[in-house]
């Protein structure tokens, strides 16, 4: 899939998800289904339609972990449990750790493809032996 087709599919994704949903489906569930479908499209576009299923599921687990962590921080900030600077600091730290988490599943070339626009777009900010 090329970038134009990817963008077209992403832009029509929410309407497609909504059309397939029950009329009384909660917005939170609808949005989760959208995020999951968008993730699948991104993997297909960035890593190819033949990206191995086992690795895709491992990548999905990392993606969900990152999403849950971000959502938890957002909720704490909105509830007043975190001050703005604390929230910013924690989000920056979380963002820095995100690539490390993805590196447990993806090679350096795959990380560049997944987060960038092709091979070599990004370089890992840490030696590969730091990945746990």
Steps between C-alpha positions, in 0.01 A plus 500: 500500500633845420476807724203648313297179539603471866385856574173441315434182697584665833277801425201277424568259786289669768193513277551133414531403868194705592295343217591152627408588861182464694312828536543498877869402510694707751736761357793357696452156344452653157820700537693190615381311193612794286847506663539125452399522133730798446785302658436212259504738203823658623670163537386400153620828349828536691608136538312332218192280471712188557641613836492178708186450708690401815715812487196714412328379817813569706510847346129547578571412865769768515268748326222429752741534792613840371140610439394391850794680661424819306131480590582451868724807502235702317233401754726591792571839347134573424395396852754736652720224643791627288613855453570615145880474526479155661273388217737640236804338665328162529375516140849585375646211696229269371562612144873434534426148625254429219765426239678268744175310549445468126864393458421184696297391196640693202843521342666840455395503133142415595495775763614747235223378268235496774571844644649672197461523128725221389828338579737716698248773588580465872791358692455332832606735781662216696724200439309181421648329808294738720177341379360269765 
